[in-house]
């Protein structure tokens, strides 16, 4: 009887330490990816005077742009999110596809990020690798989506931008906005 109790206790301890696939995903917005102590307004205010005094299309503007981009590439991540099951809406910047479905992409907060405009900071970019059977049909690439899965603080640099977060084994669903 004592051995059975110990075995049951061990099983319970192991089970409690494992993520439960039935645990619902917490719906978050993009602000949740930024640590509370970090302010994007303060970041931009730091460069505002310099931006206003620098003429466009000059070597000085290029140096300033690179300085800002370097700092954005080191924007802090929200460590409280590590290994949480989340659901996040956004747009995609495709990286790879299989059989007409995009299965790896950067999830970003606004349309066109990483492609037509400078990429968002790393704390606003999520590398997504879809679960088997999931993906986005190439004709739906411009539509907003929901991504659900376990988020980790595993950054990766890609050809089109750098992500601070990773969701591997993600599920995808169409985003239905509020009316």
N, C-alpha and C positions, 0 to 999 in steps of 0.2 A: 504494500500500500504506500509506504514511504517513497519507494522508487517511482511509482506511478505519479505521485504528487510532484516530485522533483522534475520528472519528465514533462508533465503538464505545465509547470511553472516555466521551464526552459522554452517550451514551444510558445507560450504566451509572450515571453520577453523577446524572442526572435520576431514574432509576428508584429508586436507593437513597434519595433524598430524599423520595420519595412514600410515603404510607401504603399498605401492601399490604392489599387487602381480604381476602386469604387468611390474614393474620396472626390467630392465635386471640385471643379476648378474654380478658383476665386477670380471673378471678373475684375480686371484692373484697367486703368487708363495709362496713358504714356507718362503722366506725372509721377506715377508710382515707381518708374524705373530710375528716377533721380533721387538721390539721398536727400532727406529733409534739410540737412545743413548746407546744401549746395543751391545757389541761386543763379539761374541763367540770366536774370536781369542784372545782377551784380557783375557777371562775366561780361555782358555786352557794355555795361556802363564803363567798365575799365578801359575799353577801347574806343568809346564813342568820340571823344575829342580828337584822337588820332585819325579816326576814320573821316571825320568831317574836314580835317586839315589836309588830307591826302588826295591828290588828284587821281582820277581813274586812269588806267592804262599807262602807268608810269612804273619804273623800277621800284620806287618806294611803295607803291600800292601792292605790287607783287610780293615784296618782303613782308609787308603788314599782313596780307592775306595768308601767307605761309605761316607766319607766327600765330595767327588766330587758329588756323587749321591744325597746327601742331598741338595747341592747347586743347582744342576740341577732341583730338584723338586720345587725350588723357583725361577726359571728363570722368568723374568718379561714378562707380556703379552702386546700386542699392544692395548692399550685402544681406539685408533682411529678406530679400526675395530668393536667395540661393536655395535651390531644391524644392521650391514651392510649386504646387500645381496651379497654373494660372490660365486665364482666357483673355486674350488681348486682340483688339481690332487693329487693322492697318492695311497698308498697301504693300505690294511686293516689287522687288527688284530681282528678276530671275537670275539664277546662277547655273542650274542644270536641269535637264528634263529626261524623262524616259517614256517612250511610247506616246508622245504628244501631251504628256502631263509634266508640269513643272514640279519637281520634287525637292529641290533645294533652292532657297532664296533668302534675301534679306527682307525682313519685315520692318517697315518704316512708317512713321506717323502721317505722312502726307504723300500725295501722288507725285511722282516724278523725282523723288529723292534719290540720290546716287546716280541718276542718269542725266537729267537736264540742269541740275543745280548742284552746288556743293553738297556733299553728303552730310547727314545729320551727325551730331556727336555720337561717340560710341555708346553712351548711355541712352541713346534713342534709336539704336539699331540692334535687331535681333537676328541671328543666323538661325534659320529654320530648316530642319531636315524632316521630311514627312514620314509618317508611319507607312508600312506596306499597305498598298491599296488606296492611299491618299495622294493627293496632288491637285494641281490647278490646271485645268485645260488651257492650252495656250490662247484660245480665243477669249478666255475670261481674265486675262492678265491685268486688265485695267480696272477690274472691279474690287471694291474693298472686301476683306474677308475677316473671319475670326480664326485665330490660331489658339489651340488648347494643348497643354502639355506641361511637363516639368521644366522649369527654367533654371539654368545654371549660369554662373559667372565665368563662362569659358569664352573668351574673346577670340576672334579670328579675323585676319586680314584677307580680303578677297580682291579680285580685280576691280570691283566697282565701289568698294567701301569697306570700312572696318566695323565689325560688330563687337559689342561688349558682352552680349548675352548669347546663349544657345538654347534652343528647344529642339531636342532630338526626339524622334518618334511622335511628332506632332500630328494632331488631327485638324482638319480644315473644314470650315463651313462658311456658307455665304453670309455676308454681313447684311442684316436687315436693319436699316436705320430707324430711328424713332420718327413718327409722323408729327 
